[in-house]
Amino acid sequence: MSTNNIQSYLIYFLTCPTLVIIVPTFEKMLTLSIKLVYLYFKTLELIQKMDINKIQAPTIILNKKVVIENIRAMVEKAKKHNLIFRPHFKTHQSAEIGNWIKNTGANKITVSSVGMANYFAENGWDDITIAFPLNIRELKKIEKLAKQVHLNILIGSLETIRYLHKKVNQKIGFFIKIDTGYHRSGIPASDIESIQQILNQAKPNKNLQFKGFLSHFGHSYYADNKRDVLIIFEDGKKQLVILKNHFIKEYPDLIISVGDTPSCTLADNFSGIDEIRPGNFVFFDLMQYNIGVCKASEIAMVVACPVVDKSPKRGELLIYGGAVHFSKEYIFDKHGNKVFGKAVRLTENGWSETENNIYVSGLSQEHGIIKATGSFIESLKIGDLLGVLPVHSCLTANLLKEYYEIGGGCIKMWGGKLKPFS
Ligand SMILES: Cc1ncc(COP(=O)(O)O)c(C=O)c1O
């Protein structure tokens, strides 16, 4: 062996163990430094999140205590009446709020789109109903998801099932959508013949598993009071029970699924119903309050909006907060005013009570006009934040895409940007 070779071997045997020690130590230190930098920025973000005064643009402020209480009340209701609880997650669209519901023991959910179903499946939910008439253009995505979770879809017509029965290669549950009076979609409950045809068409394909009849009494939102909501509920229930009795022999496991927040909140006789799917109850809003479904104190969200102009002569304030933040939904209050939201003062622990003559009287794309008393207008400066209780919290949440929790941080939402202060 030459001296050169001996030297190379020596270098090799000496450097190898040194590298074995140094390289992982270096890697560990690098990972630790990256973690520390990440934590530093996270802490900064958290500190920033907690300061409401940093809000620059319309931002939802959520009262978590109220949300938790609303959830608790609906979970109790489902338990009391022995109902399957499958809340609609289109209202909050948030994995974190979903977890608050999961903590009560719920393990089934409803969503309104395939994208939303995928989002919640990625966040641990494995029993999902897409309660929207099947969009056959998304069938491939639906089948892919059905491989991972228990998935139910909604069939509202013979044409859809004709298409589907030849194409579906994946086990999937389906509900037949029944129209009991809302007239948005579905087969009229009295049209037994069409329902039978759908079932006959589906039968040869063993992947298509019939789960039952699903209805949404959305016309309960046209009711003026509790009594009218209950009339709509009782009528819908009666139609569905007749249907159930007709098909139960052939399909002994079929269930009846209903679910609008007004009916589920107010009704106290669910006999014949097996499953409820309310969604809005987590937040409630002015629409529910106006019908008599909830108390003002049960509304869990307000939108903080900057005051941008004042017109004391017209008795108006202008806020940054328009149709792109609230939608253009409105209600009529008991004085006959067209109301797009109710203005309230923001406080350290939430917001003040509503006042009769202070409300959002008009919305354009980004502008919101607040009708207010002279003293109210005078008490606010341009740049102050005003709270607005939304008419429809589902649409408001969907438009704003993030929540700011009182005394807490930001709550992520599907597709949200999580940047309330920039
Ligand atoms: C099919 C279906 N189920 C359940 C719900 C939940 O109803 P709510 O928003 O009144 O809670 C909706 C809402 O639109 C719906 O469309």
The ligand as a Gaussian input file, in Angstrom:
#p B3LYP/6-31G(d) Opt

LIG

0 1
 C      -80.921000      21.055000       1.404000
 C      -80.724000      21.890000       2.614000
 N      -80.686000      21.296000       3.828000
 C      -80.498000      21.989000       4.958000
 C      -80.338000      23.368000       4.928000
 C      -80.129000      24.113000       6.219000
 O      -81.153000      25.020000       6.460000
 P      -80.914000      26.328000       7.337000
 O      -80.036000      27.218000       6.557000
 O      -82.276000      26.900000       7.531000
 O      -80.299000      25.902000       8.604000
 C      -80.359000      24.021000       3.691000
 C      -80.194000      25.455000       3.605000
 O      -80.358000      26.100000       2.600000
 C      -80.554000      23.269000       2.507000
 O      -80.570000      23.840000       1.308000

